[in-house]
Amino acid sequence: EVQLVESGGGLVQAGGSLRLSCAASGFIFDDYAIAWFRQAPGKEREGVSWISRHDRDTFYADSVKGRFTISIDNAKNTVYLQMNSLKPEGTALYYCAATRYALGCDVSFGVGTLGALYTYWGQGTQVTVSS
């Protein structure tokens, strides 16, 4: 059974940090790109970051560049999203998702985080940033 389980969300003050985790099981981890998405109340889901399969290149939305870092622990089949300098507009439900598509440097960020390309999704972890 394929599972993606997020954890690490919580309440943090603006300027603070959180590290989200996405633990994967049930599929060959290295064959999949993993992305982080978020959805705030009343807003559309948006891509935050993704890490490509195999080469593990990393990509970020302009809004989080320099503040968020996606990383991977292959031994634990886990992807992390370190979020620093959090802003109130970062309040959202954060999801991780997995795809076998070879999403890398040759695609735009919008394509790389197109939800329809992702096969497996976690349930999400809530991040709330207070001002």
C-alpha positions in Angstrom: 0.0 0.0 0.0 1.4 3.4 -1.0 1.5 5.9 1.8 2.7 9.5 2.1 2.5 10.8 5.7 3.2 14.4 6.5 4.2 15.7 9.9 5.8 18.7 11.5 3.2 21.3 11.1 2.1 23.6 13.9 1.7 27.1 15.1 4.6 29.4 14.7 5.1 33.2 14.9 6.1 35.2 11.9 9.8 34.9 11.3 10.0 31.5 12.9 10.8 28.1 11.4 9.3 24.7 11.0 10.5 21.5 9.3 7.9 19.4 7.6 8.5 15.7 6.9 6.9 13.4 4.3 7.5 9.8 5.0 6.9 7.5 1.9 6.2 3.8 1.7 4.9 1.3 -0.7 6.8 2.4 -3.8 10.4 2.6 -5.1 11.3 6.0 -3.7 14.1 6.8 -6.1 11.8 6.5 -9.1 9.5 9.3 -7.9 9.7 13.0 -7.8 8.3 14.4 -4.6 6.6 17.8 -4.3 5.3 20.0 -1.6 2.0 21.8 -2.2 0.0 24.1 0.1 -3.6 25.3 0.1 -4.8 28.2 2.2 -8.5 28.6 3.1 -10.4 30.0 0.1 -7.4 29.8 -2.2 -6.2 27.4 -4.9 -3.6 24.8 -4.2 -0.1 26.0 -5.1 3.2 24.3 -5.6 5.9 25.2 -3.1 8.8 23.0 -4.1 9.7 19.7 -5.7 12.7 17.4 -5.9 13.2 15.4 -9.1 13.6 11.7 -9.2 17.0 10.1 -9.5 19.2 13.2 -9.8 17.3 14.9 -6.9 17.5 18.4 -8.4 15.5 20.9 -6.4 13.0 23.6 -7.4 11.2 26.3 -5.6 8.4 28.8 -6.0 9.6 32.4 -6.2 7.7 33.2 -3.1 9.8 30.8 -0.9 13.2 30.9 -2.6 15.9 31.6 -0.1 13.6 30.7 2.8 12.6 27.1 2.2 14.8 24.1 1.6 13.7 20.7 0.3 15.9 17.8 1.1 15.7 14.0 1.1 16.9 11.1 3.2 16.9 8.1 1.0 17.7 5.8 3.8 14.4 6.8 5.5 12.4 7.3 2.3 11.6 10.8 3.7 11.5 14.2 2.1 11.8 17.3 4.3 10.8 20.9 3.8 12.7 23.3 6.1 10.8 26.5 6.3 12.5 29.6 7.7 11.4 33.2 8.0 7.8 32.1 7.8 5.2 34.7 6.9 1.5 34.9 7.8 0.7 34.2 4.2 2.3 30.9 4.6 -0.6 29.7 6.7 -2.0 26.7 4.8 -2.4 23.0 4.7 0.8 21.5 3.3 0.7 18.3 1.3 3.4 16.2 -0.2 2.8 14.3 -3.4 4.7 11.8 -5.6 5.0 11.3 -9.3 6.9 9.0 -11.7 7.1 11.7 -14.3 10.7 12.9 -15.1 10.1 16.4 -13.9 13.4 18.2 -14.0 15.3 21.3 -15.3 13.5 21.1 -18.7 10.1 22.0 -17.3 8.7 25.2 -15.9 7.9 25.4 -12.2 4.2 25.5 -13.1 4.5 22.2 -15.0 6.6 20.6 -12.3 4.0 21.4 -9.7 0.9 20.6 -11.8 -1.2 18.6 -9.4 -2.7 16.4 -12.2 0.8 14.9 -12.8 1.0 13.6 -9.2 -0.3 10.1 -8.4 0.0 9.8 -4.7 -0.9 12.4 -2.1 -0.6 12.7 1.6 -3.3 13.9 4.0 -1.5 17.2 4.8 -0.2 18.9 7.8 -1.4 22.3 9.0 1.0 25.2 9.3 -0.3 28.4 11.0 1.9 31.5 11.1 0.8 34.2 13.5 1.6 37.8 12.9 
